[in-house]
Amino acid sequence: MPPFLLRMVLWLRHPPSRNQRIAIAVICGIGIAFAAIEWLVGWPDWLTADRLPRGPRLTTP
C-alpha cells in the first residue's frame, strides 16, 4: 500500500486538531497562490539561476 494512503487512513482514524487543519489549509493556500501567480504572470528573470563556468575548459586539438 502506498505511504500516502496509509497516512490518509491514519488521519481518518485519528483526525488532526483544529489548529493543525488551519495550518495545513494556510500552507496549501500559500502554495496554490504562488502557483497561480507564477501561472498568470510568469517566472521573473531575476529569479532564474544562470550556470556559472567552473573553470577553464580544455579542448584537445
HTML snippet that shows the backbone in 3Dmol.js (N, CA, C, O; Angstrom):
<script src="https://3Dmol.org/build/3Dmol-min.js"></script>
<div id="view" style="width:600px;height:400px;position:relative"></div>
<script>
const pdb = `
ATOM      1  N   MET A   1       0.843  -1.171   0.000  1.00  0.00           N
ATOM      2  CA  MET A   1       0.000   0.000   0.000  1.00  0.00           C
ATOM      3  C   MET A   1       0.894   1.242   0.000  1.00  0.00           C
ATOM      4  O   MET A   1       1.851   1.306   0.772  1.00  0.00           O
ATOM      5  N   PRO A   2       0.601   2.225  -0.848  1.00  0.00           N
ATOM      6  CA  PRO A   2       1.426   3.444  -0.898  1.00  0.00           C
ATOM      7  C   PRO A   2       1.379   4.208   0.434  1.00  0.00           C
ATOM      8  O   PRO A   2       0.367   4.186   1.135  1.00  0.00           O
ATOM      9  N   PRO A   3       2.473   4.872   0.765  1.00  0.00           N
ATOM     10  CA  PRO A   3       2.539   5.571   2.059  1.00  0.00           C
ATOM     11  C   PRO A   3       1.476   6.652   2.239  1.00  0.00           C
ATOM     12  O   PRO A   3       0.989   6.855   3.352  1.00  0.00           O
ATOM     13  N   PHE A   4       1.104   7.358   1.149  1.00  0.00           N
ATOM     14  CA  PHE A   4       0.113   8.420   1.310  1.00  0.00           C
ATOM     15  C   PHE A   4      -1.257   7.846   1.665  1.00  0.00           C
ATOM     16  O   PHE A   4      -2.038   8.504   2.352  1.00  0.00           O
ATOM     17  N   LEU A   5      -1.559   6.634   1.210  1.00  0.00           N
ATOM     18  CA  LEU A   5      -2.825   6.019   1.596  1.00  0.00           C
ATOM     19  C   LEU A   5      -2.812   5.624   3.076  1.00  0.00           C
ATOM     20  O   LEU A   5      -3.825   5.745   3.765  1.00  0.00           O
ATOM     21  N   LEU A   6      -1.672   5.158   3.551  1.00  0.00           N
ATOM     22  CA  LEU A   6      -1.566   4.844   4.973  1.00  0.00           C
ATOM     23  C   LEU A   6      -1.754   6.098   5.815  1.00  0.00           C
ATOM     24  O   LEU A   6      -2.412   6.051   6.854  1.00  0.00           O
ATOM     25  N   ARG A   7      -1.188   7.207   5.384  1.00  0.00           N
ATOM     26  CA  ARG A   7      -1.355   8.454   6.120  1.00  0.00           C
ATOM     27  C   ARG A   7      -2.815   8.897   6.098  1.00  0.00           C
ATOM     28  O   ARG A   7      -3.316   9.410   7.099  1.00  0.00           O
ATOM     29  N   MET A   8      -3.500   8.709   4.979  1.00  0.00           N
ATOM     30  CA  MET A   8      -4.913   9.068   4.904  1.00  0.00           C
ATOM     31  C   MET A   8      -5.743   8.219   5.863  1.00  0.00           C
ATOM     32  O   MET A   8      -6.666   8.724   6.502  1.00  0.00           O
ATOM     33  N   VAL A   9      -5.418   6.931   5.963  1.00  0.00           N
ATOM     34  CA  VAL A   9      -6.134   6.059   6.884  1.00  0.00           C
ATOM     35  C   VAL A   9      -5.909   6.508   8.327  1.00  0.00           C
ATOM     36  O   VAL A   9      -6.837   6.527   9.135  1.00  0.00           O
ATOM     37  N   LEU A  10      -4.651   6.872   8.639  1.00  0.00           N
ATOM     38  CA  LEU A  10      -4.366   7.355   9.989  1.00  0.00           C
ATOM     39  C   LEU A  10      -5.127   8.648  10.284  1.00  0.00           C
ATOM     40  O   LEU A  10      -5.610   8.838  11.400  1.00  0.00           O
ATOM     41  N   TRP A  11      -5.236   9.529   9.304  1.00  0.00           N
ATOM     42  CA  TRP A  11      -5.978  10.774   9.509  1.00  0.00           C
ATOM     43  C   TRP A  11      -7.466  10.495   9.697  1.00  0.00           C
ATOM     44  O   TRP A  11      -8.143  11.213  10.433  1.00  0.00           O
ATOM     45  N   LEU A  12      -7.981   9.456   9.034  1.00  0.00           N
ATOM     46  CA  LEU A  12      -9.395   9.117   9.225  1.00  0.00           C
ATOM     47  C   LEU A  12      -9.646   8.548  10.618  1.00  0.00           C
ATOM     48  O   LEU A  12     -10.675   8.833  11.231  1.00  0.00           O
ATOM     49  N   ARG A  13      -8.720   7.755  11.111  1.00  0.00           N
ATOM     50  CA  ARG A  13      -8.892   7.142  12.428  1.00  0.00           C
ATOM     51  C   ARG A  13      -8.622   8.130  13.551  1.00  0.00           C
ATOM     52  O   ARG A  13      -9.312   8.114  14.570  1.00  0.00           O
ATOM     53  N   HIS A  14      -7.623   8.990  13.373  1.00  0.00           N
ATOM     54  CA  HIS A  14      -7.251   9.984  14.381  1.00  0.00           C
ATOM     55  C   HIS A  14      -7.101  11.324  13.682  1.00  0.00           C
ATOM     56  O   HIS A  14      -5.988  11.707  13.322  1.00  0.00           O
ATOM     57  N   PRO A  15      -8.197  12.043  13.484  1.00  0.00           N
ATOM     58  CA  PRO A  15      -8.122  13.302  12.736  1.00  0.00           C
ATOM     59  C   PRO A  15      -7.273  14.352  13.466  1.00  0.00           C
ATOM     60  O   PRO A  15      -7.208  14.360  14.695  1.00  0.00           O
ATOM     61  N   PRO A  16      -6.623  15.239  12.697  1.00  0.00           N
ATOM     62  CA  PRO A  16      -5.796  16.275  13.312  1.00  0.00           C
ATOM     63  C   PRO A  16      -6.661  17.295  14.047  1.00  0.00           C
ATOM     64  O   PRO A  16      -7.864  17.397  13.809  1.00  0.00           O
ATOM     65  N   SER A  17      -6.031  18.042  14.937  1.00  0.00           N
ATOM     66  CA  SER A  17      -6.747  19.057  15.692  1.00  0.00           C
ATOM     67  C   SER A  17      -7.158  20.211  14.783  1.00  0.00           C
ATOM     68  O   SER A  17      -6.727  20.301  13.634  1.00  0.00           O
ATOM     69  N   ARG A  18      -7.985  21.076  15.313  1.00  0.00           N
ATOM     70  CA  ARG A  18      -8.479  22.203  14.528  1.00  0.00           C
ATOM     71  C   ARG A  18      -7.325  23.115  14.112  1.00  0.00           C
ATOM     72  O   ARG A  18      -7.295  23.597  12.979  1.00  0.00           O
ATOM     73  N   ASN A  19      -6.383  23.352  15.011  1.00  0.00           N
ATOM     74  CA  ASN A  19      -5.235  24.216  14.685  1.00  0.00           C
ATOM     75  C   ASN A  19      -4.368  23.602  13.590  1.00  0.00           C
ATOM     76  O   ASN A  19      -3.860  24.321  12.729  1.00  0.00           O
ATOM     77  N   GLN A  20      -4.194  22.293  13.613  1.00  0.00           N
ATOM     78  CA  GLN A  20      -3.422  21.630  12.557  1.00  0.00           C
ATOM     79  C   GLN A  20      -4.136  21.741  11.216  1.00  0.00           C
ATOM     80  O   GLN A  20      -3.495  21.962  10.188  1.00  0.00           O
ATOM     81  N   ARG A  21      -5.456  21.589  11.220  1.00  0.00           N
ATOM     82  CA  ARG A  21      -6.208  21.717   9.962  1.00  0.00           C
ATOM     83  C   ARG A  21      -6.097  23.125   9.405  1.00  0.00           C
ATOM     84  O   ARG A  21      -5.980  23.308   8.193  1.00  0.00           O
ATOM     85  N   ILE A  22      -6.131  24.128  10.287  1.00  0.00           N
ATOM     86  CA  ILE A  22      -5.987  25.517   9.832  1.00  0.00           C
ATOM     87  C   ILE A  22      -4.592  25.731   9.259  1.00  0.00           C
ATOM     88  O   ILE A  22      -4.445  26.357   8.210  1.00  0.00           O
ATOM     89  N   ALA A  23      -3.570  25.221   9.933  1.00  0.00           N
ATOM     90  CA  ALA A  23      -2.195  25.375   9.451  1.00  0.00           C
ATOM     91  C   ALA A  23      -2.016  24.694   8.092  1.00  0.00           C
ATOM     92  O   ALA A  23      -1.375  25.252   7.202  1.00  0.00           O
ATOM     93  N   ILE A  24      -2.572  23.509   7.930  1.00  0.00           N
ATOM     94  CA  ILE A  24      -2.474  22.798   6.658  1.00  0.00           C
ATOM     95  C   ILE A  24      -3.179  23.569   5.555  1.00  0.00           C
ATOM     96  O   ILE A  24      -2.670  23.662   4.438  1.00  0.00           O
ATOM     97  N   ALA A  25      -4.353  24.126   5.861  1.00  0.00           N
ATOM     98  CA  ALA A  25      -5.106  24.905   4.874  1.00  0.00           C
ATOM     99  C   ALA A  25      -4.333  26.161   4.471  1.00  0.00           C
ATOM    100  O   ALA A  25      -4.320  26.530   3.297  1.00  0.00           O
ATOM    101  N   VAL A  26      -3.687  26.819   5.440  1.00  0.00           N
ATOM    102  CA  VAL A  26      -2.916  28.027   5.139  1.00  0.00           C
ATOM    103  C   VAL A  26      -1.715  27.687   4.257  1.00  0.00           C
ATOM    104  O   VAL A  26      -1.437  28.396   3.290  1.00  0.00           O
ATOM    105  N   ILE A  27      -1.013  26.622   4.578  1.00  0.00           N
ATOM    106  CA  ILE A  27       0.157  26.222   3.778  1.00  0.00           C
ATOM    107  C   ILE A  27      -0.264  25.849   2.361  1.00  0.00           C
ATOM    108  O   ILE A  27       0.395  26.239   1.397  1.00  0.00           O
ATOM    109  N   CYS A  28      -1.353  25.099   2.225  1.00  0.00           N
ATOM    110  CA  CYS A  28      -1.851  24.752   0.882  1.00  0.00           C
ATOM    111  C   CYS A  28      -2.289  25.999   0.124  1.00  0.00           C
ATOM    112  O   CYS A  28      -2.042  26.112  -1.077  1.00  0.00           O
ATOM    113  N   GLY A  29      -2.936  26.933   0.812  1.00  0.00           N
ATOM    114  CA  GLY A  29      -3.366  28.174   0.175  1.00  0.00           C
ATOM    115  C   GLY A  29      -2.204  28.997  -0.327  1.00  0.00           C
ATOM    116  O   GLY A  29      -2.261  29.561  -1.420  1.00  0.00           O
ATOM    117  N   ILE A  30      -1.133  29.072   0.477  1.00  0.00           N
ATOM    118  CA  ILE A  30       0.062  29.814   0.048  1.00  0.00           C
ATOM    119  C   ILE A  30       0.674  29.155  -1.185  1.00  0.00           C
ATOM    120  O   ILE A  30       1.070  29.843  -2.126  1.00  0.00           O
ATOM    121  N   GLY A  31       0.751  27.834  -1.184  1.00  0.00           N
ATOM    122  CA  GLY A  31       1.298  27.129  -2.349  1.00  0.00           C
ATOM    123  C   GLY A  31       0.460  27.336  -3.595  1.00  0.00           C
ATOM    124  O   GLY A  31       0.999  27.552  -4.681  1.00  0.00           O
ATOM    125  N   ILE A  32      -0.851  27.273  -3.445  1.00  0.00           N
ATOM    126  CA  ILE A  32      -1.743  27.493  -4.593  1.00  0.00           C
ATOM    127  C   ILE A  32      -1.638  28.931  -5.087  1.00  0.00           C
ATOM    128  O   ILE A  32      -1.673  29.181  -6.292  1.00  0.00           O
ATOM    129  N   ALA A  33      -1.508  29.886  -4.148  1.00  0.00           N
ATOM    130  CA  ALA A  33      -1.368  31.290  -4.548  1.00  0.00           C
ATOM    131  C   ALA A  33      -0.072  31.506  -5.330  1.00  0.00           C
ATOM    132  O   ALA A  33      -0.075  32.199  -6.348  1.00  0.00           O
ATOM    133  N   PHE A  34       1.039  30.917  -4.864  1.00  0.00           N
ATOM    134  CA  PHE A  34       2.299  31.032  -5.605  1.00  0.00           C
ATOM    135  C   PHE A  34       2.179  30.406  -6.990  1.00  0.00           C
ATOM    136  O   PHE A  34       2.670  30.970  -7.968  1.00  0.00           O
ATOM    137  N   ALA A  35       1.537  29.252  -7.082  1.00  0.00           N
ATOM    138  CA  ALA A  35       1.369  28.593  -8.383  1.00  0.00           C
ATOM    139  C   ALA A  35       0.508  29.438  -9.314  1.00  0.00           C
ATOM    140  O   ALA A  35       0.792  29.535 -10.508  1.00  0.00           O
ATOM    141  N   ALA A  36      -0.541  30.048  -8.773  1.00  0.00           N
ATOM    142  CA  ALA A  36      -1.423  30.884  -9.603  1.00  0.00           C
ATOM    143  C   ALA A  36      -0.692  32.131 -10.085  1.00  0.00           C
ATOM    144  O   ALA A  36      -0.830  32.519 -11.246  1.00  0.00           O
ATOM    145  N   ILE A  37       0.082  32.760  -9.209  1.00  0.00           N
ATOM    146  CA  ILE A  37       0.845  33.948  -9.615  1.00  0.00           C
ATOM    147  C   ILE A  37       1.857  33.582 -10.688  1.00  0.00           C
ATOM    148  O   ILE A  37       2.020  34.306 -11.671  1.00  0.00           O
ATOM    149  N   GLU A  38       2.540  32.451 -10.497  1.00  0.00           N
ATOM    150  CA  GLU A  38       3.523  32.022 -11.500  1.00  0.00           C
ATOM    151  C   GLU A  38       2.844  31.708 -12.825  1.00  0.00           C
ATOM    152  O   GLU A  38       3.391  32.006 -13.887  1.00  0.00           O
ATOM    153  N   TRP A  39       1.672  31.117 -12.772  1.00  0.00           N
ATOM    154  CA  TRP A  39       0.963  30.761 -13.999  1.00  0.00           C
ATOM    155  C   TRP A  39       0.444  32.012 -14.717  1.00  0.00           C
ATOM    156  O   TRP A  39       0.496  32.091 -15.944  1.00  0.00           O
ATOM    157  N   LEU A  40      -0.056  32.987 -13.949  1.00  0.00           N
ATOM    158  CA  LEU A  40      -0.626  34.190 -14.563  1.00  0.00           C
ATOM    159  C   LEU A  40       0.450  35.168 -15.033  1.00  0.00           C
ATOM    160  O   LEU A  40       0.348  35.717 -16.130  1.00  0.00           O
ATOM    161  N   VAL A  41       1.474  35.389 -14.219  1.00  0.00           N
ATOM    162  CA  VAL A  41       2.468  36.415 -14.506  1.00  0.00           C
ATOM    163  C   VAL A  41       3.689  35.834 -15.192  1.00  0.00           C
ATOM    164  O   VAL A  41       4.255  36.456 -16.090  1.00  0.00           O
ATOM    165  N   GLY A  42       4.091  34.663 -14.782  1.00  0.00           N
ATOM    166  CA  GLY A  42       5.293  34.049 -15.341  1.00  0.00           C
ATOM    167  C   GLY A  42       6.428  34.116 -14.346  1.00  0.00           C
ATOM    168  O   GLY A  42       6.325  34.785 -13.318  1.00  0.00           O
ATOM    169  N   TRP A  43       7.497  33.433 -14.647  1.00  0.00           N
ATOM    170  CA  TRP A  43       8.655  33.377 -13.767  1.00  0.00           C
ATOM    171  C   TRP A  43       9.539  34.590 -14.047  1.00  0.00           C
ATOM    172  O   TRP A  43       9.922  34.809 -15.196  1.00  0.00           O
ATOM    173  N   PRO A  44       9.876  35.390 -13.020  1.00  0.00           N
ATOM    174  CA  PRO A  44      10.709  36.574 -13.268  1.00  0.00           C
ATOM    175  C   PRO A  44      12.137  36.188 -13.645  1.00  0.00           C
ATOM    176  O   PRO A  44      12.688  35.203 -13.153  1.00  0.00           O
ATOM    177  N   ASP A  45      12.713  36.990 -14.529  1.00  0.00           N
ATOM    178  CA  ASP A  45      14.068  36.707 -14.993  1.00  0.00           C
ATOM    179  C   ASP A  45      15.095  36.818 -13.874  1.00  0.00           C
ATOM    180  O   ASP A  45      16.100  36.107 -13.884  1.00  0.00           O
ATOM    181  N   TRP A  46      14.851  37.707 -12.906  1.00  0.00           N
ATOM    182  CA  TRP A  46      15.832  37.904 -11.840  1.00  0.00           C
ATOM    183  C   TRP A  46      15.876  36.717 -10.887  1.00  0.00           C
ATOM    184  O   TRP A  46      16.805  36.616 -10.085  1.00  0.00           O
ATOM    185  N   LEU A  47      14.888  35.806 -10.953  1.00  0.00           N
ATOM    186  CA  LEU A  47      14.907  34.618 -10.113  1.00  0.00           C
ATOM    187  C   LEU A  47      15.492  33.402 -10.820  1.00  0.00           C
ATOM    188  O   LEU A  47      15.639  32.343 -10.210  1.00  0.00           O
ATOM    189  N   THR A  48      15.825  33.544 -12.089  1.00  0.00           N
ATOM    190  CA  THR A  48      16.376  32.437 -12.845  1.00  0.00           C
ATOM    191  C   THR A  48      17.883  32.338 -12.592  1.00  0.00           C
ATOM    192  O   THR A  48      18.619  33.308 -12.770  1.00  0.00           O
ATOM    193  N   ALA A  49      18.315  31.183 -12.186  1.00  0.00           N
ATOM    194  CA  ALA A  49      19.743  30.977 -11.921  1.00  0.00           C
ATOM    195  C   ALA A  49      20.460  30.677 -13.227  1.00  0.00           C
ATOM    196  O   ALA A  49      20.040  29.815 -14.000  1.00  0.00           O
ATOM    197  N   ASP A  50      21.538  31.395 -13.458  1.00  0.00           N
ATOM    198  CA  ASP A  50      22.356  31.151 -14.637  1.00  0.00           C
ATOM    199  C   ASP A  50      23.507  30.236 -14.248  1.00  0.00           C
ATOM    200  O   ASP A  50      24.037  30.318 -13.140  1.00  0.00           O
ATOM    201  N   ARG A  51      23.879  29.377 -15.159  1.00  0.00           N
ATOM    202  CA  ARG A  51      25.014  28.496 -14.885  1.00  0.00           C
ATOM    203  C   ARG A  51      26.301  29.293 -14.987  1.00  0.00           C
ATOM    204  O   ARG A  51      26.529  30.029 -15.947  1.00  0.00           O
ATOM    205  N   LEU A  52      27.132  29.129 -13.975  1.00  0.00           N
ATOM    206  CA  LEU A  52      28.424  29.786 -13.982  1.00  0.00           C
ATOM    207  C   LEU A  52      29.481  28.808 -14.465  1.00  0.00           C
ATOM    208  O   LEU A  52      29.397  27.615 -14.171  1.00  0.00           O
ATOM    209  N   PRO A  53      30.482  29.294 -15.205  1.00  0.00           N
ATOM    210  CA  PRO A  53      31.547  28.397 -15.643  1.00  0.00           C
ATOM    211  C   PRO A  53      32.348  27.910 -14.442  1.00  0.00           C
ATOM    212  O   PRO A  53      32.554  28.658 -13.486  1.00  0.00           O
ATOM    213  N   ARG A  54      32.795  26.671 -14.488  1.00  0.00           N
ATOM    214  CA  ARG A  54      33.531  26.059 -13.367  1.00  0.00           C
ATOM    215  C   ARG A  54      35.022  25.951 -13.684  1.00  0.00           C
ATOM    216  O   ARG A  54      35.640  24.918 -13.427  1.00  0.00           O
ATOM    217  N   GLY A  55      35.571  26.968 -14.217  1.00  0.00           N
ATOM    218  CA  GLY A  55      36.996  26.935 -14.511  1.00  0.00           C
ATOM    219  C   GLY A  55      37.243  26.851 -16.005  1.00  0.00           C
ATOM    220  O   GLY A  55      36.304  26.794 -16.798  1.00  0.00           O
ATOM    221  N   PRO A  56      38.503  26.843 -16.380  1.00  0.00           N
ATOM    222  CA  PRO A  56      38.822  26.820 -17.812  1.00  0.00           C
ATOM    223  C   PRO A  56      38.473  25.463 -18.426  1.00  0.00           C
ATOM    224  O   PRO A  56      38.671  24.406 -17.828  1.00  0.00           O
ATOM    225  N   ARG A  57      37.954  25.543 -19.626  1.00  0.00           N
ATOM    226  CA  ARG A  57      37.625  24.320 -20.361  1.00  0.00           C
ATOM    227  C   ARG A  57      38.783  24.021 -21.321  1.00  0.00           C
ATOM    228  O   ARG A  57      39.135  24.843 -22.167  1.00  0.00           O
ATOM    229  N   LEU A  58      39.346  22.866 -21.176  1.00  0.00           N
ATOM    230  CA  LEU A  58      40.461  22.471 -22.031  1.00  0.00           C
ATOM    231  C   LEU A  58      39.937  21.608 -23.172  1.00  0.00           C
ATOM    232  O   LEU A  58      39.215  20.633 -22.958  1.00  0.00           O
ATOM    233  N   THR A  59      40.307  21.979 -24.357  1.00  0.00           N
ATOM    234  CA  THR A  59      39.917  21.200 -25.522  1.00  0.00           C
ATOM    235  C   THR A  59      41.168  20.611 -26.155  1.00  0.00           C
ATOM    236  O   THR A  59      42.231  21.232 -26.166  1.00  0.00           O
ATOM    237  N   THR A  60      41.027  19.439 -26.665  1.00  0.00           N
ATOM    238  CA  THR A  60      42.145  18.808 -27.343  1.00  0.00           C
ATOM    239  C   THR A  60      42.069  19.097 -28.833  1.00  0.00           C
ATOM    240  O   THR A  60      40.992  19.043 -29.426  1.00  0.00           O
ATOM    241  N   PRO A  61      43.212  19.404 -29.439  1.00  0.00           N
ATOM    242  CA  PRO A  61      43.184  19.715 -30.885  1.00  0.00           C
ATOM    243  C   PRO A  61      42.948  18.506 -31.746  1.00  0.00           C
ATOM    244  O   PRO A  61      42.901  18.621 -32.971  1.00  0.00           O
TER     245      PRO A  61
END
`;
const viewer = $3Dmol.createViewer("view");
viewer.addModel(pdb, "pdb");
viewer.setStyle({}, {cartoon: {color: "spectrum"}});
viewer.zoomTo();
viewer.render();
</script>
